[in-house]
Amino acid sequence: MKLALIALIVFIINIPFGYWRANVKKFSVQWFLSIHIPIPFIIALRIYGDIGFAFYTYPIMVAAFFGGQFFGKYIFTVLTKKERVLSSCMVMDIFRILK
């Protein structure tokens, strides 16, 4: 149960970073940052969530990580098609759309 909850949190944390990654040039500094900034938070979640680093947790956590990244990219592409993307920040774009 803990593993599923932490995987869900990892998925949610990565959505804005995937959104950011979709709007920058591939292999640029921002692109690398959008992938690597969430990693310390995920490590902290693993430690403080008491799931540790057992081998069976890796496929679930990696799937949650990349799933969040790809879902963020999907949100970016959907909003781009509707011409509502104004920046690389998903939170600000959503607030502007809802306003």
N, C-alpha and C positions, 0 to 999 in steps of 0.2 A: 504494500500500500504506500509506503514511504517513497519507493522508487517511482511509482506512477505519479505521485504528487510532485516530486522534484522534476521529473521529466516534463510534466505540464508547465511548471514554472520556467524551465529552460526554454521550452517552446515559445512561451509568451515573451520572455526576455529577448529572444532573437528576432522577433517580428520587426521591431523598429530598425534593427541593424540590417536586416535583409532589405527593408525599404530603402535605407540609406545606400546600401551596396548597389542596388539596382540603378541608382541615379548618378553614379560616379564612373569614371573611366576605369576599365578593367586593369588590374595590376598597378594602380596608382597607390599613393600613400593612404588616401582615404579608403580605398577598397580594402587594403590590408587591415586598416584600423577597424573597419566595420565587421570584419571577421574575427579579429583577435581581442577587441575590447571586452566582449562578454565572457571570455574564458576565465579570468580570475573570479568572476562572480559565480560561475558554474563550479569551479573548484571549491569555493567557499560553501556553496550549497551542498556539495558532496560531503565535505568534512562536517559541517554543522548539522546537516540532515541525517548524519550517522548512517549513510549508505556505503561509505568507504570507496575503495577502488577495486572491488572484486571484478573479475573478468566478465561475469554475466551482466554487469551493469553497463558496460561499454556500448554494446549495440543499441540499447535503448536510449542512452544519453546522446550518442552520436546521431541517431535518427531524430531525436527531439531537436537537437541543435540545428541540423540541416533542414529539418522540416520547418522550423521557425524562420530560418533564412529564406527558404523558397516561398513560404506563405507571405512574407513581407514583400518579396519581389512580385508575387502575384497581385497583391494589393496595389503596388505601384503601377503595374501594367494596366490594371482595371481603371484606376483613377486617371492614368495618362490617356487612355482611350476616350474617357469622358472629358478630357481636357481640364481637369481640376487640380493637377499637380502644380504647385507653386514653388516648392523647395525640396530639399532632401530630407526634411524632418517630417516624419509621418504624423506626429502629434500635432504640429502646427497646421499641416494641411487638413487634417480632420477637423480641427477647430474652425478653420476658415470655411470649410464646406458646411459645417453645421450652423455657422453664424448667419 
